Every structure is written in C-alpha cells, then in structure tokens.
Amino acid sequence: MKSMRRALIAVVILLSVIGLELWAIAPANAFPGDKRDERCAALIAAAEAAAAEGEPADIPQDCMPDTGMTAIEMRAAEANMEAHPYPDVEQVPYNEDVVWTRAYRRMIGHVVIYDAPNGNIIGELDAGYNYVTVISAQDGFIQINYGQWVAEDHITWADVSEFSGVEIHTQPERPFAWMLAEAYPSRFPGGPQDKSAEIIERYTLMNIYGIEYVDGWEWYLVGPNEWVQQIRVAKVKPIARPEGVGKHDRWIAIDLYEQTAVAYEGDRMVFASLISSGLPQWGTREGLFQIYDRFEATRMSGAAGQPDFYFIEEVPYVLYYDGDIALHGTYWHDRFGYRQSHGCVNLSIMDAWWMYEFTREEPYTDAYVYVYSSGKYRSDLPNWARR
C-alpha cells in the first residue's frame, strides 16, 4: 500500500514538472480553456492600476487584453458540439429541373457565326468570357440561336455549380460558416494543420462554437480540437433591419466582406448562402436599394473591345436592383465566396431561383436589397485567400 502511495506521489510530481515546463514554453496568447484565462483579467487590471499616468501597462507575457475563451466557455462549447454537431438549417435541395433548364456552354477563342452549318458568315465574336445556350447540333456545328451556328470545336462545357444555400426555420443560436479553402483543421488556434485529422472540404457547412485571436486574425472552433482561420471561411453574420425597411418587409442583406447573402422577413433570417460580388476594379456599390425589374433569363454583355469582354446568354433568375446591377444565377464559375463579377451579385442557379421565388409575388416584388461590408479586406492576405 505504501509503495502504491509513493508511486502515485511520484506521478503527481512528474506531471507537475511537465506542467511547469509546458507553461514556460507556452505562446504569449492564452490557449483557449487554459487556467491562465481565469486569472488574466485580475493580472491585467492590477498592471493597469500600477502603470504611471500616460504610460502603457506592463501586462504579463502570457496574458493579453482579449484572452478569448475561458475554461468555462470551452466546457460550454464542448457541450454545444455534442448537442448541436451541425447548424440547425436545411440545405436547399439540388434540383436538375431548375438548374438545367438550358444547355449551358462556353465559347472558346475568336468565334465566327454562320447562318447554317457550313453556311454564310453572318457575324463574329471576339475572344472573351463568352457563354451561350445550345439548341441543337449538326454536321460539326452547334446552333446557339435561331439562324446562328458556330463550329463545335469552339464550344466546351460550362462550369455549372451544384452549390446551394440553406433555409433557416429557427433563428440560429450560434454563428455558422462555409469552408472556402479546404484544409486540415489545427489542434489549437494559430497552430499548424493537423494532417492526422479529416480534411474539411470546400463548401462544408460548420457551426462556430468559439473564437480566439492570434496575430490579429480570428480563429474559429468548429469541432472538438478543430480550429480554422477566418480567411478560410465565409461566416454568416446577422444584422439589424436597416432604417426604411418595415418589420413585415422582405429584404436581402449582401455582405461584401464575408461574401454572403442573407434573406430576411422583417427581423427573421430565412435563408443564407454564398455570393460572388464585383472585383475590386468593378466593386459592387453599397447602400439600400429595391428590386425594380426581373427576368427568368436574359442576355448580358459588356466591355466591348477590351480584354475582359463578356457575352453571356440566358443568364437565369435575374433581379435588377441598382441600375445595371442585379442578383442573378451564374453558370460560368463555381467560385462562390470570392469576388468574381463586373459588379453584379452572382449566385448559384439554385440560390438565384430561391431569391426569385422569394420575391415573386406581391407585395414582395420590390423587396429591398441592402449591400454593406462587415469588415475590411487586409492587404497582407496570401494569394489563395484573396477574395
């Protein structure tokens, strides 16, 4: 019995020594749930009280003014993960009858247009971002419109996304986000990717159970011992109803920083998804607008004679709200969560259809669109993270 007690005492002493060594090499930022969090507030207050007037406080190295999650908050987060492993939302189901109402294709290079297969030349289209819908094929030619044919070697498949957003039936109790740049999670905020964990794929939807700050970046707790940096995700951020929007009105909030869209009925969130807004040189204008025109499908073109020339037929589910700027479906890229457009708000076809239906009937046809930015893009982003 005595030998067993001595063995237990030895183990306790050994663990205490290890704990002291780990404390000595711990990073300056408090680790979430560490007991240092429980005492840092008192130490910071004492340091600030002792500092001479006008002089910075001598805050202990293992504390910082914003210590992030406390041990109590970590325990609550762990209970939350177990009870709510996934966001309490319902993904809009992918529907081929909505997405593939037309045969979307991309045109490659400088295109000559004929009046029939091997017929007369009736026009040309400069190389650019050119997309069409296919009607039929014959003798090595593709019919793109009535009386318009192009050689089939100038036609390839479009990158039609199967992504769709989520309907929200009960107001979220915790924030959620989509993964944009796939990665392995880190075991602690600011840490390296844990290659032994399961990789988090692009477009994975995750709850955010807690936030820590490392070197000015937010790190999100998305699972047990799983942390991801904010630049890898698009986070849904609820906002207050803008002045001028009634408590029974329908409105759509476009967050240019997070690249998300959230639909509301009054103060209630009902839908959320990813968008692609205007690139820096064609930024999407902020402000409060109203939908003033709509088309189930329409043609868009611009920048004639310029390298960024584009000609896109049958753009689906278009809601114009700011001059030539619209929310609309997009079949020519699958980069939602990143800026991509000439100023319009790109949505997947499923999401554009949802928005179209959300605002189809009176009195919601002129629903509000509120465009804002919840943050500022930093200049020190790595290339893969630039939105």
C-alpha positions as CSV (number, residue, x, y, z in Angstrom):
1,M,0.0,0.0,0.0
2,K,2.8,2.4,0.9
3,S,4.6,1.6,-2.3
4,M,1.5,2.4,-4.3
5,R,1.2,5.8,-2.5
6,R,4.8,6.6,-3.2
7,A,4.2,5.7,-6.9
8,L,1.2,8.0,-7.1
9,I,3.1,10.8,-5.4
10,A,5.9,10.4,-7.9
11,V,3.5,10.5,-10.8
12,V,1.9,13.7,-9.4
13,I,5.3,15.3,-9.0
14,L,6.3,14.3,-12.6
15,L,3.1,15.7,-14.0
16,S,3.6,19.0,-12.1
17,V,7.1,19.3,-13.5
18,I,5.9,18.7,-17.0
19,G,3.1,21.2,-16.5
20,L,5.6,23.8,-15.4
21,E,7.8,23.2,-18.4
22,L,4.8,23.5,-20.8
23,W,3.8,26.7,-19.1
24,A,7.3,28.1,-19.6
25,I,7.2,27.4,-23.4
26,A,3.6,28.4,-23.9
27,P,2.9,31.1,-26.5
28,A,2.1,34.7,-25.5
29,N,-1.6,34.3,-26.4
30,A,-3.6,32.4,-23.9
31,F,-4.6,29.0,-25.0
32,P,-8.4,28.5,-25.0
33,G,-9.6,26.9,-21.8
34,D,-6.2,27.3,-20.1
35,K,-6.5,28.2,-16.4
36,R,-4.5,31.3,-17.2
37,D,-7.6,32.7,-18.7
38,E,-9.2,32.6,-15.2
39,R,-6.6,34.8,-13.6
40,C,-5.6,37.1,-16.6
41,A,-8.4,39.6,-16.0
42,A,-7.1,40.3,-12.5
43,L,-3.5,40.5,-13.5
44,I,-4.3,42.9,-16.4
45,A,-6.3,45.1,-14.0
46,A,-3.5,45.2,-11.5
47,A,-0.9,46.0,-14.1
48,E,-3.1,48.9,-15.5
49,A,-3.6,50.3,-12.0
50,A,0.1,50.2,-11.3
51,A,1.1,51.9,-14.5
52,A,2.2,55.6,-14.3
53,E,-0.2,58.1,-15.9
54,G,0.3,58.1,-19.7
55,E,2.5,55.0,-19.6
56,P,1.5,51.6,-21.0
57,A,0.7,48.9,-18.5
58,D,3.3,46.1,-18.0
59,I,0.9,43.2,-18.8
60,P,2.3,39.7,-18.2
61,Q,3.5,38.0,-21.3
62,D,1.1,35.1,-21.0
63,C,-1.9,37.4,-20.9
64,M,-3.5,39.7,-23.3
65,P,-6.3,42.2,-23.1
66,D,-8.6,39.9,-25.1
67,T,-8.0,36.4,-23.7
68,G,-10.5,34.8,-25.9
69,M,-12.4,31.8,-24.5
70,T,-12.2,30.9,-20.8
71,A,-12.1,27.4,-19.5
72,I,-15.8,27.7,-18.6
73,E,-16.6,28.8,-22.1
74,M,-14.6,25.9,-23.5
75,R,-16.6,23.4,-21.5
76,A,-19.8,25.0,-22.7
77,A,-18.6,24.9,-26.3
78,E,-17.8,21.2,-25.9
79,A,-21.3,20.5,-24.6
80,N,-22.7,22.5,-27.6
81,M,-20.6,20.5,-30.1
82,E,-22.1,17.3,-28.7
83,A,-25.7,18.6,-28.7
84,H,-25.5,20.5,-31.9
85,P,-22.8,19.0,-34.2
86,Y,-24.3,20.7,-37.3
87,P,-26.0,24.0,-38.0
88,D,-29.8,23.9,-37.4
89,V,-30.6,24.8,-41.0
90,E,-32.0,22.9,-44.0
91,Q,-30.0,22.9,-47.3
92,V,-32.0,23.8,-50.4
93,P,-32.0,20.5,-52.4
94,Y,-30.3,20.5,-55.7
95,N,-32.9,20.3,-58.5
96,E,-31.7,19.5,-62.0
97,D,-35.1,20.7,-63.4
98,V,-34.2,24.2,-62.0
99,V,-30.5,24.2,-62.9
100,W,-30.6,22.6,-66.3
101,T,-33.5,24.4,-67.9
102,R,-31.0,25.2,-70.7
103,A,-27.8,23.6,-72.2
104,Y,-25.1,26.0,-70.9
105,R,-21.8,26.1,-72.8
106,R,-18.7,28.2,-73.1
107,M,-17.3,29.6,-76.4
108,I,-13.6,29.4,-76.9
109,G,-11.4,31.9,-78.7
110,H,-12.5,34.2,-81.6
111,V,-15.8,32.8,-82.9
112,V,-17.2,33.0,-86.4
113,I,-21.0,32.8,-86.6
114,Y,-22.8,31.2,-89.6
115,D,-26.4,31.2,-90.8
116,A,-26.4,27.4,-91.1
117,P,-23.9,24.5,-90.8
118,N,-21.2,25.3,-93.4
119,G,-23.3,28.3,-94.4
120,N,-22.6,32.0,-94.8
121,I,-20.7,34.1,-92.3
122,I,-23.1,36.5,-90.6
123,G,-21.1,37.7,-87.6
124,E,-18.1,37.3,-85.3
125,L,-17.5,37.3,-81.6
126,D,-14.2,38.5,-80.0
127,A,-12.4,36.1,-77.7
128,G,-13.5,36.7,-74.1
129,Y,-15.8,35.5,-71.4
130,N,-18.5,34.2,-73.8
131,Y,-21.2,31.8,-72.8
132,V,-24.2,30.6,-74.8
133,T,-27.0,28.0,-74.6
134,V,-27.1,25.2,-77.1
135,I,-30.2,24.4,-79.2
136,S,-29.0,21.6,-81.5
137,A,-26.0,20.1,-83.3
138,Q,-25.5,19.2,-86.9
139,D,-22.5,18.3,-89.2
140,G,-19.9,19.6,-86.7
141,F,-21.8,22.8,-86.0
142,I,-23.7,23.9,-82.9
143,Q,-26.8,26.0,-83.1
144,I,-26.6,28.8,-80.4
145,N,-29.7,30.8,-81.5
146,Y,-32.2,30.5,-84.3
147,G,-30.2,31.1,-87.5
148,Q,-26.9,31.2,-85.7
149,W,-24.3,28.4,-85.8
150,V,-20.7,28.0,-84.7
151,A,-18.1,25.3,-85.3
152,E,-18.3,22.7,-82.5
153,D,-14.6,23.0,-81.7
154,H,-15.3,26.4,-80.3
155,I,-17.8,25.0,-77.8
156,T,-17.0,23.4,-74.4
157,W,-18.9,22.7,-71.2
158,A,-19.7,25.4,-68.7
159,D,-18.7,25.1,-65.0
160,V,-22.3,24.8,-63.6
161,S,-22.2,24.7,-59.8
162,E,-24.3,22.4,-57.7
163,F,-23.9,24.5,-54.6
164,S,-27.0,25.8,-52.8
165,G,-27.7,27.8,-49.7
166,V,-29.8,26.9,-46.6
167,E,-33.2,27.8,-45.3
168,I,-33.4,28.9,-41.7
169,H,-36.6,27.9,-39.9
170,T,-35.5,28.8,-36.3
171,Q,-33.1,31.6,-35.6
172,P,-29.6,30.4,-35.1
173,E,-28.3,30.2,-31.6
174,R,-24.6,30.2,-32.8
175,P,-22.9,31.5,-35.9
176,F,-22.2,29.2,-38.8
177,A,-19.9,29.4,-41.9
178,W,-19.0,27.7,-45.1
179,M,-15.4,26.5,-45.7
180,L,-14.0,28.2,-48.7
181,A,-10.4,27.0,-48.9
182,E,-10.1,23.3,-48.0
183,A,-7.7,22.5,-45.2
184,Y,-7.0,20.2,-42.3
185,P,-8.1,21.8,-39.0
186,S,-5.5,22.9,-36.5
187,R,-5.5,21.4,-33.0
188,F,-5.2,24.9,-31.4
189,P,-5.7,28.5,-32.7
190,G,-2.7,29.7,-34.7
191,G,-1.3,26.2,-34.9
192,P,-0.2,24.1,-38.0
193,Q,-2.7,22.0,-39.9
194,D,-3.2,18.6,-38.3
195,K,-2.7,16.1,-41.1
196,S,-4.0,13.3,-39.0
197,A,-7.4,14.9,-38.9
198,E,-10.0,14.7,-41.7
199,I,-9.7,17.4,-44.2
200,I,-12.5,20.0,-44.3
201,E,-13.7,20.2,-47.9
202,R,-14.8,23.4,-49.7
203,Y,-18.4,24.3,-49.1
204,T,-18.6,22.3,-45.9
205,L,-21.1,24.0,-43.6
206,M,-20.0,24.3,-39.9
207,N,-21.1,25.7,-36.6
208,I,-18.7,28.2,-34.9
209,Y,-18.5,27.3,-31.2
210,G,-15.9,29.8,-30.2
211,I,-13.4,32.4,-31.3
212,E,-9.8,33.1,-30.4
213,Y,-7.5,35.8,-31.7
214,V,-3.9,35.1,-32.9
215,D,-1.8,37.8,-34.5
216,G,-4.9,39.9,-35.4
217,W,-6.8,37.0,-37.0
218,E,-9.9,35.3,-35.8
219,W,-9.6,31.5,-35.3
220,Y,-12.9,29.6,-35.2
221,L,-13.6,26.5,-33.1
222,V,-15.6,24.3,-35.5
223,G,-15.3,20.9,-33.8
224,P,-13.5,19.1,-30.9
225,N,-9.9,20.3,-31.1
226,E,-10.6,21.7,-34.6
227,W,-9.7,25.3,-35.4
228,V,-9.7,27.1,-38.7
229,Q,-8.5,30.6,-39.6
230,Q,-11.1,33.1,-40.6
231,I,-9.7,33.6,-44.1
232,R,-10.6,30.1,-44.9
233,V,-14.3,30.5,-44.3
234,A,-17.3,32.7,-45.1
235,K,-19.2,33.5,-41.9
236,V,-22.9,34.3,-41.7
237,K,-23.4,37.5,-39.6
238,P,-26.9,38.5,-38.7
239,I,-27.6,42.3,-38.9
240,A,-30.3,44.6,-37.7
241,R,-33.0,45.6,-40.1
242,P,-31.9,48.8,-42.0
243,E,-33.8,52.1,-41.4
244,G,-36.6,52.3,-44.0
245,V,-37.3,48.6,-44.2
246,G,-40.6,47.7,-42.5
247,K,-41.0,44.9,-39.9
248,H,-43.1,42.9,-42.4
249,D,-40.9,43.6,-45.4
250,R,-38.8,41.0,-47.2
251,W,-35.2,42.1,-47.7
252,I,-31.8,40.6,-48.7
253,A,-28.5,41.5,-47.0
254,I,-25.4,41.3,-49.1
255,D,-22.2,41.2,-47.0
256,L,-19.3,42.2,-49.4
257,Y,-16.7,41.3,-46.8
258,E,-17.8,37.8,-46.0
259,Q,-19.3,37.3,-49.5
260,T,-22.6,36.1,-48.1
261,A,-26.3,36.8,-48.7
262,V,-29.0,36.5,-46.0
263,A,-32.7,36.8,-46.8
264,Y,-35.0,38.2,-44.1
265,E,-38.7,38.6,-43.4
266,G,-38.7,41.6,-41.1
267,D,-36.2,40.7,-38.4
268,R,-36.2,37.0,-39.0
269,M,-33.5,35.2,-41.0
270,V,-35.0,32.8,-43.5
271,F,-32.2,31.9,-45.9
272,A,-28.4,32.3,-46.2
273,S,-25.8,31.5,-48.9
274,L,-22.6,32.4,-50.6
275,I,-22.2,35.0,-53.3
276,S,-19.6,36.5,-55.7
277,S,-19.7,40.3,-55.9
278,G,-17.7,42.7,-58.0
279,L,-14.0,42.5,-58.3
280,P,-12.0,45.5,-56.9
281,Q,-12.0,47.3,-60.3
282,W,-15.8,46.8,-60.6
283,G,-16.8,47.0,-57.0
284,T,-20.5,46.4,-56.0
285,R,-22.0,49.6,-54.7
286,E,-23.1,49.7,-51.0
287,G,-26.4,51.1,-49.9
288,L,-30.2,50.3,-49.6
289,F,-32.0,49.5,-52.9
290,Q,-35.2,47.9,-54.1
291,I,-35.7,45.3,-56.9
292,Y,-37.3,47.1,-59.8
293,D,-37.2,44.5,-62.7
294,R,-36.8,40.8,-63.1
295,F,-36.3,38.2,-65.8
296,E,-36.3,34.4,-65.7
297,A,-33.5,34.6,-68.2
298,T,-31.8,37.5,-70.1
299,R,-28.6,38.3,-72.0
300,M,-25.7,40.3,-70.5
301,S,-22.7,41.7,-72.2
302,G,-20.1,44.4,-71.7
303,A,-16.5,45.7,-72.1
304,A,-16.6,45.5,-75.9
305,G,-13.1,45.7,-77.4
306,Q,-11.4,45.2,-74.0
307,P,-9.6,42.1,-72.7
308,D,-12.4,41.5,-70.2
309,F,-15.1,41.5,-72.9
310,Y,-18.0,39.2,-72.0
311,F,-21.1,38.0,-73.7
312,I,-23.4,35.7,-71.7
313,E,-26.7,34.4,-73.0
314,E,-29.7,33.2,-70.9
315,V,-28.5,34.5,-67.5
316,P,-31.0,32.8,-65.2
317,Y,-33.2,34.3,-62.5
318,V,-32.2,38.0,-62.7
319,L,-33.3,40.6,-60.1
320,Y,-32.2,44.2,-61.1
321,Y,-31.9,46.5,-58.1
322,D,-29.2,49.2,-58.9
323,G,-29.2,50.3,-62.5
324,D,-27.5,47.6,-64.5
325,I,-26.5,45.7,-61.3
326,A,-28.5,42.6,-60.4
327,L,-28.6,39.5,-58.3
328,H,-28.6,36.6,-60.7
329,G,-27.8,33.0,-61.3
330,T,-24.4,32.0,-62.6
331,Y,-23.4,29.0,-64.7
332,W,-19.9,30.2,-65.7
333,H,-18.0,29.7,-62.5
334,D,-18.1,27.8,-59.2
335,R,-16.1,30.3,-57.0
336,F,-18.8,31.4,-54.6
337,G,-17.4,33.1,-51.6
338,Y,-14.9,35.1,-53.7
339,R,-15.3,38.3,-55.7
340,Q,-15.7,37.4,-59.4
341,S,-18.1,39.7,-61.2
342,H,-18.2,43.1,-63.0
343,G,-20.4,44.4,-60.2
344,C,-23.4,42.1,-60.1
345,V,-24.1,39.7,-57.3
346,N,-23.5,36.2,-58.6
347,L,-25.4,33.3,-57.0
348,S,-25.6,29.7,-57.8
349,I,-28.6,28.9,-60.1
350,M,-30.4,27.1,-57.2
351,D,-29.9,30.2,-54.9
352,A,-30.9,32.7,-57.6
353,W,-34.1,30.6,-58.2
354,W,-34.8,30.7,-54.4
355,M,-34.4,34.5,-54.4
356,Y,-36.6,34.8,-57.5
357,E,-39.3,32.8,-55.8
358,F,-38.9,34.7,-52.5
359,T,-39.7,38.0,-54.3
360,R,-42.0,36.7,-57.0
361,E,-45.4,37.6,-55.6
362,E,-46.9,40.9,-54.4
363,P,-46.2,42.7,-52.2
364,Y,-42.6,41.4,-52.3
365,T,-41.7,42.0,-55.9
366,D,-39.9,45.2,-55.0
367,A,-38.1,43.7,-52.0
368,Y,-35.2,45.6,-50.5
369,V,-31.5,44.8,-51.2
370,Y,-29.1,46.1,-48.5
371,V,-25.5,46.0,-49.6
372,Y,-22.9,46.5,-46.9
373,S,-19.5,45.4,-45.7
374,S,-19.0,43.8,-42.2
375,G,-15.2,44.3,-42.4
376,K,-12.2,45.5,-44.4
377,Y,-10.0,43.4,-46.7
378,R,-6.4,43.2,-45.4
379,S,-3.5,43.8,-47.8
380,D,-1.4,41.0,-46.2
381,L,-3.5,38.1,-47.3
382,P,-1.8,35.2,-49.1
383,N,-2.8,34.9,-52.7
384,W,-5.1,31.9,-52.2
385,A,-7.1,33.8,-49.7
386,R,-7.7,37.0,-51.7
387,R,-11.4,37.4,-52.3
